[in-house]
Amino acid sequence: METIEQTHFRIQQILDANKIVLFMKGTPQFPMCGFSARAVAILQECGAKFHSVDVIQDPQIRDGIKSFGNWPTIPQLYVDKTLVGGSDIMMEMFEAGELQPML
């Protein structure tokens, strides 16, 4: 069992290696919750190429991502190593035209 510091280090490595990262339940092809499905749909509508992390497959990441960005829910979108938010915030930003330029 790894420590929370080790988990945060792994999360940071993922963020360092990818411009756009979606921590989600399931995969883009098979989202395991409606919020993750909506987040994927928004990113696909924007034409964004993104890296996804299935938190169901990694319980340490599932718990660690919540404390890493101080955000209690999943999915979580990171762009340029910065937390954007969950699917509700993504939808608001998409509808306002604020998300597309970030991606």
URPE-V629274 format. One record per pair of residues at least 4 apart in sequence whose C-alpha atoms are under 6 Angstrom apart, sorted by the first residue. I is the first residue (numbers start at 0). GAP is how many residues later the second one is. If there is no record, write none. Layout:
BEGIN
I:GAP, I:GAP
END
This chain:
BEGIN
1:4, 11:4, 14:66, 18:60, 18:61, 19:30, 19:58, 19:59, 20:29, 20:30, 20:31, 20:56, 20:57, 21:30, 21:54, 21:55, 22:29, 22:30, 22:52, 22:53, 23:12, 23:30, 23:31, 23:50, 23:51, 24:7, 24:29, 24:30, 24:31, 25:4, 25:5, 25:6, 25:28, 26:4, 26:27, 27:12, 30:5, 30:6, 34:52, 35:39, 38:48, 40:4, 42:5, 43:4, 45:54, 54:6, 54:7, 59:4, 60:4, 63:4, 65:4, 65:5, 65:6, 74:11, 75:9, 75:10, 76:7, 76:8, 77:4, 77:5, 77:6, 84:4, 89:4, 92:5, 92:6, 93:4, 93:5
END
